[in-house]
Amino acid sequence: MDTTEDKAFFDKLKNHPRLKKRFSEILGIADNTSGELITADEAETKAIEEVRKLGQEIMQEWAENQHKQQVETFEKQNKTRRHVKKNSIGKQHSEE
């Protein structure tokens, strides 16, 4: 990647701290920073676990973003209704 792509990627990561943390965990597995992964099986098991967590967090953020967009769209479409002054004072009783 060039510096422009790097910057764009890191800017996106700033907006997604949970994903940033998960990527950091995955890189820690690759580097074995904890020193606890002795065998390839242990590293694979840990990597699969972290990738599953990454998938869950991606879906969580996706759902939150979708919800936020739909709420904003709904509010934008219904904005005129909220700001219309009500002229009616209610139903008047008819005299019989």
Residue pairs with C-beta under 8 A, 6 or more apart in sequence:
1 9
13 19
13 20
13 23
14 20
16 61
18 57
18 60
18 61
19 54
19 57
19 58
19 61
22 50
22 53
22 54
22 57
23 54
25 50
25 53
26 47
26 50
26 51
26 54
28 34
29 37
29 43
29 46
29 47
29 50
32 43
36 42
37 43
37 46
